[in-house]
Amino acid sequence: MPQRACQRPVFRFAPSPNGRLHLGHALSACLNFDMAAAAGGRFLLRIEDIDQSRCTPALEQAVLEDLHWLGLDWELPVRRQSDHFDAYRAALDRLAAEGLAYPSFMTRGDIRTWVGAWEDQNRRPWPRDPDGARLYPPVDRQRPESERRALMADGRRHAWRIDMERAIAHPAGPLTFHESGDGQTGLIRAEPARWGDAVLSRSDAPSSYHLSVVVDDALQGITHVVRGLDLFAATDLHRLLQSLLGLPEPAYHHHRLILGADGRKLSKSDGSTSLAALRAEGRTPSDIRVMIGL
């Protein structure tokens, strides 16, 4: 299992303050806290507030209150992504300078139109990523550099995307990761190509989740990433970015999800499962641990 020599294990819980925490968050937070304690390690809290339009100080305070109520404590200071935009920009600039990222100008409507025309012509579906989104068309990847610069000089809104064809040719050998969670376990081979030319930053956000999380984990010295199974496939892309940026590889543990009555993953929009609502009903932290199977 990958781990930095002579270093205590480091775990983290990294919520986004764009809604109230629910039972699924409680499972992830408590697992990280418990596993850190069992390993004699450290437990960190990171606030993932890149989306400034949805993340608010009030919701961040609510996150802290919920975690304290659960009986969790963490090292200070808390890392907030909004304080570290320069670090994400530096990582993006490095990828762009090495020809591994490019500006993309197609809107969602442009993508739908292009993919629809391609599917009509080829009479088969255009590939999608593990989350079900259409892979980005090759239009901007194949655009001449002079045309890219002209579009940016004219102020065209654009995102930055990884050039997956070039990126997967960069590592010296197969990418793998060590997994100990509730799905597949052992040494897993990463398959980043299935994500296509994934977004690294948008015009309205300085970094994507994928880029910021690998940068943050490296800067915080995270040795063990414990998160939900819904992010298992994303590890493919994270391992690629870690390799391209020369960042250390943590061990991974993807845990089971808490599902709602409809069989779907809990959402912050479902207030009935929020920790605040359950607390108001008279539930205790011990009750919550029973409800999440701990």
Secondary structure, DSSP 4 states (H G I P E B T S, - for coil): ----TT---EEEE---SSS--BHHHHHHHHHHHHHHHHTT-EEEEEE----TTT--HHHHHHHHHHHHHTT----SSPEEGGG-HHHHHHHHHHHHHTTSEEEE---HHHHHHHHHHHHHHHTSPPPB-TTSPBPPPSTTTTS-HHHHHHHHHTT---EEEE-HHHHHTSSSS--EEEE-SSSS-EEEE--GGGG-S-EEEBTTBSS-HHHHHHHHHHHTT--EEEEEGGGTTHHHHHHHHHHHHTPPPPEEEEEPPPB-TTSSB--TT-GGGBHHHHHHTT--HHHHHHHTT-
